[in-house]
Amino acid sequence: GRPRDLAGRHVVVSAGGTREAIDPVRYLGNRSSGLQGYALARTAVARGARVTLVAANVSLPDPAGADVVRVESAAELREAVLTAATAADVVVMAAAVADFRPAARHDSKIKKSDGEPDPIHLVKNPDILAELGERRHAGGPKPEVIVGFAAETDDVLANGQAKLARKGCDLLVVNQVGPHLAFGTPDNAATVLVAGGEPVEIPRGPKDDVADAVWDQVANLLRHPRTP
Ligand code: C5P
């Protein structure tokens, strides 16, 4: 059986992928299925946590025992995560958040025109993970543990360590992007980068097993808080 090492803890997990509206019928999106985030929510419930799952466009049934907040855009996801995070012990940002959104959303459907289509101008979305780290750095005690996800294809360790530092999180779960792994598949594999510690390899396996391995690292940090 699983350890009940998250009992009494409130964890927030974001899952899925955001959609940024272009007009009432079109959006910019990504291929995230939400499977890994849902596995994190399910296993956290099993380990005794109170779980808030912020789900962006996921077509999976609600995990039993979790409070599910459904969102669509990065702005909605940010609002839901930051609100829940004020009272949370742990935040895990497993969602694929759009880095950019269309500068303006058309109120009516863009028509097929005779000439060249108008360009879609993009603006940057706020980095929610970095914002969580900055808030804590500014004196907030919570969340105690902040976990980010990253899909890296090359220089995994160097890029990952730089991202971990830049975003001010405690753990960064770096996905080995490749055939038959990550997006939409039942299996995953990852390296967990630990701020001020050694990387931990998570072998290829079902996403529930990967999730449990992530919670092992989170529970370890909750037991042995870093002294800043
Ligand atoms: O920088 P990159 O997109 O690779 O970082 C990925 C991590 O940052 C994920 O944990 C993702 O949920 C989070 N993120 C975020 N806000 C953004 C972009 C990414 O919180 N605008």
Residues whose N, C-alpha, C, O or C-beta is under 5 A from the ligand:
A	BS01	C5P	M93 A94 A95 A96 V97 A98 D99 N125 P126 D127 I128 L129 V147 G148 F149 A150
